[in-house]
Amino acid sequence: MIDENAYGLLIAWFDIEDVEYSLETEQFVERYGEFRATILGCLDAMPLGQNVRALDLGHAFYLELADGDEQTDPIRWLRDVRSRTNELGFSSLSVICHGGRWVAGDSEAEAFASERIGDVTLVRVSRPSEPLRKALAAESAARPNDDETPGWGPGVYVESEVIEALGRKLKNAPTALAAADTSFYRVG
């Protein structure tokens, strides 16, 4: 296996359960299909980079690409995708992270695999990935825990390491939001 730096982008339908419970089954299935088609359409019409790995998590899509393989500004890309979902009435959460990930070496099989262990189907979709771990932590921090802990809410969140990796400086000093072992900034 090879360790490399990568960007991880998570695009989640923030209030999917609220929508599910408020609609009839057929209406929800249609609405879910619209969300999925919107994200897939963005992946097709707006290339993010080379060798992008995408995971359909049901309520969200996670994308990962090696640092240097991006063909466009990943923050702008994420904002554009979120704008498209918002135009269609979806409340969304978008996160971009940066960190190390492990990928297959020249003679190794790809990370995506499934195997049977007794009555269990085990599906491996990733080798160890710091961006994935941090994106999931940010999504958890954005969701409300109870009436006293409302969470960050829907929006676009950029991890501090992304700012550094892209060689950018913040124009002002926004409030840093902590999740797990890193900081995020709300940029939309």
C-alpha positions as CSV (number, residue, x, y, z in Angstrom):
1,M,0.0,0.0,0.0
2,I,1.0,3.6,-0.6
3,D,0.3,6.6,1.6
4,E,-0.6,9.8,-0.2
5,N,-2.3,13.1,0.5
6,A,-5.9,13.4,-0.7
7,Y,-9.0,15.6,-0.6
8,G,-12.2,14.2,0.6
9,L,-15.6,15.8,-0.2
10,L,-18.9,14.8,1.4
11,I,-22.2,16.0,0.1
12,A,-25.1,15.0,2.3
13,W,-28.9,15.5,2.2
14,F,-29.1,17.1,5.6
15,D,-32.8,16.6,6.4
16,I,-33.4,13.3,4.6
17,E,-35.2,11.7,7.5
18,D,-37.6,14.7,8.0
19,V,-38.4,14.6,4.2
20,E,-38.9,10.8,4.3
21,Y,-41.3,11.0,7.2
22,S,-43.3,13.8,5.6
23,L,-43.9,12.1,2.2
24,E,-45.6,9.1,1.0
25,T,-43.3,6.2,0.0
26,E,-43.5,6.9,-3.8
27,Q,-43.0,10.6,-3.3
28,F,-39.9,10.0,-1.2
29,V,-38.5,7.5,-3.6
30,E,-38.9,10.1,-6.4
31,R,-37.4,12.8,-4.3
32,Y,-34.4,10.6,-3.4
33,G,-33.9,9.8,-7.0
34,E,-33.8,13.5,-7.8
35,F,-31.1,14.1,-5.2
36,R,-29.0,11.2,-6.5
37,A,-29.5,12.2,-10.1
38,T,-28.4,15.8,-9.3
39,I,-25.2,14.6,-7.7
40,L,-24.4,12.2,-10.5
41,G,-25.2,14.9,-13.0
42,C,-22.7,17.2,-11.3
43,L,-20.1,14.5,-11.4
44,D,-20.6,14.0,-15.1
45,A,-21.0,17.7,-16.2
46,M,-18.4,19.3,-13.8
47,P,-15.3,17.1,-13.6
48,L,-13.6,17.5,-10.3
49,G,-10.4,15.8,-11.3
50,Q,-8.6,12.6,-12.4
51,N,-9.1,9.2,-10.7
52,V,-11.9,10.4,-8.4
53,R,-13.4,7.7,-6.2
54,A,-17.0,8.2,-5.3
55,L,-19.0,6.4,-2.7
56,D,-22.8,6.4,-2.7
57,L,-23.7,6.3,1.0
58,G,-27.5,6.6,0.5
59,H,-28.0,9.9,2.4
60,A,-24.7,11.3,1.0
61,F,-21.9,11.0,-1.5
62,Y,-18.3,10.9,-0.6
63,L,-15.6,11.8,-3.2
64,E,-11.9,11.4,-2.8
65,L,-9.0,12.3,-5.1
66,A,-5.3,12.5,-4.7
67,D,-3.8,16.0,-3.9
68,G,-2.7,17.2,-7.3
69,D,-5.3,15.3,-9.3
70,E,-7.9,18.1,-9.0
71,Q,-8.8,19.8,-12.3
72,T,-10.7,22.6,-10.7
73,D,-10.8,24.4,-7.3
74,P,-12.4,21.8,-5.0
75,I,-14.0,24.4,-2.7
76,R,-15.6,26.2,-5.6
77,W,-16.7,22.8,-7.1
78,L,-18.3,21.9,-3.7
79,R,-20.1,25.2,-3.5
80,D,-21.4,24.9,-7.0
81,V,-22.8,21.4,-6.3
82,R,-24.4,22.6,-3.1
83,S,-25.9,25.5,-5.0
84,R,-27.5,23.1,-7.4
85,T,-29.0,21.0,-4.6
86,N,-30.3,24.1,-2.9
87,E,-32.0,25.3,-6.1
88,L,-33.9,22.0,-6.1
89,G,-35.0,22.6,-2.5
90,F,-32.6,20.1,-0.8
91,S,-31.1,21.1,2.5
92,S,-27.5,19.9,2.2
93,L,-24.3,19.7,4.1
94,S,-21.0,19.8,2.2
95,V,-17.6,19.2,3.7
96,I,-14.1,19.2,2.3
97,C,-11.1,17.7,4.1
98,H,-7.5,17.0,3.5
99,G,-5.1,14.3,4.8
100,G,-3.4,11.1,4.2
101,R,-5.0,8.0,2.7
102,W,-3.7,4.6,1.8
103,V,-4.2,3.3,-1.8
104,A,-3.2,0.2,-3.7
105,G,0.3,-0.3,-4.8
106,D,1.1,-1.4,-8.4
107,S,0.4,-5.1,-7.8
108,E,-2.4,-4.8,-5.3
109,A,-6.2,-5.1,-5.8
110,E,-8.4,-2.0,-5.6
111,A,-9.9,-1.2,-2.2
112,F,-13.5,-2.0,-3.3
113,A,-14.2,-5.6,-2.5
114,S,-16.8,-7.8,-0.8
115,E,-16.5,-11.2,0.9
116,R,-18.7,-13.5,2.8
117,I,-18.0,-14.2,6.5
118,G,-20.6,-16.7,7.6
119,D,-24.0,-15.0,7.1
120,V,-22.3,-11.6,6.8
121,T,-21.5,-9.8,3.6
122,L,-18.5,-7.6,4.3
123,V,-18.0,-4.7,1.8
124,R,-14.8,-2.8,1.9
125,V,-15.0,0.6,0.2
126,S,-11.8,2.2,1.4
127,R,-8.5,1.6,2.9
128,P,-7.6,3.9,5.9
129,S,-8.5,7.4,4.9
130,E,-8.0,10.5,7.1
131,P,-10.2,12.7,4.9
132,L,-13.1,10.2,5.1
133,R,-12.8,10.0,8.9
134,K,-12.7,13.8,9.3
135,A,-15.6,14.3,6.9
136,L,-17.8,11.9,8.9
137,A,-16.8,13.7,12.1
138,A,-17.8,17.0,10.6
139,E,-21.2,15.6,9.5
140,S,-21.8,14.3,13.0
141,A,-20.9,17.7,14.5
142,A,-23.3,19.5,12.1
143,R,-26.3,17.4,13.2
144,P,-28.3,18.3,16.3
145,N,-27.8,16.1,19.4
146,D,-30.7,17.6,21.4
147,D,-32.4,20.9,22.2
148,E,-29.3,22.2,23.9
149,T,-26.8,21.1,21.2
150,P,-28.2,22.2,17.9
151,G,-25.2,21.3,15.8
152,W,-23.6,23.4,13.0
153,G,-26.5,22.9,10.6
154,P,-26.5,22.7,6.9
155,G,-23.8,24.6,5.0
156,V,-20.4,24.3,3.3
157,Y,-17.5,23.4,5.7
158,V,-13.9,23.6,4.8
159,E,-11.3,22.0,7.0
160,S,-8.3,24.2,8.0
161,E,-5.9,21.7,6.4
162,V,-7.6,22.3,3.0
163,I,-6.9,26.0,3.2
164,E,-3.2,25.2,3.8
165,A,-3.0,22.5,1.1
166,L,-4.5,24.9,-1.5
167,G,-2.0,27.7,-0.4
168,R,-4.8,30.1,0.6
169,K,-5.2,32.6,3.4
170,L,-8.5,33.5,5.0
171,K,-9.6,37.1,4.4
172,N,-11.0,37.4,7.9
173,A,-10.8,35.3,11.0
174,P,-14.0,33.2,11.0
175,T,-15.0,31.1,14.0
176,A,-13.2,27.7,13.9
177,L,-15.6,24.8,14.5
178,A,-14.0,21.8,16.1
179,A,-14.8,18.2,15.1
180,A,-12.7,15.3,16.3
181,D,-9.1,16.4,16.0
182,T,-9.4,19.2,13.4
183,S,-11.0,22.6,12.7
184,F,-13.5,23.6,10.1
185,Y,-14.7,26.9,8.8
186,R,-18.2,27.6,7.4
187,V,-17.9,29.2,4.0
188,G,-21.5,29.0,2.8
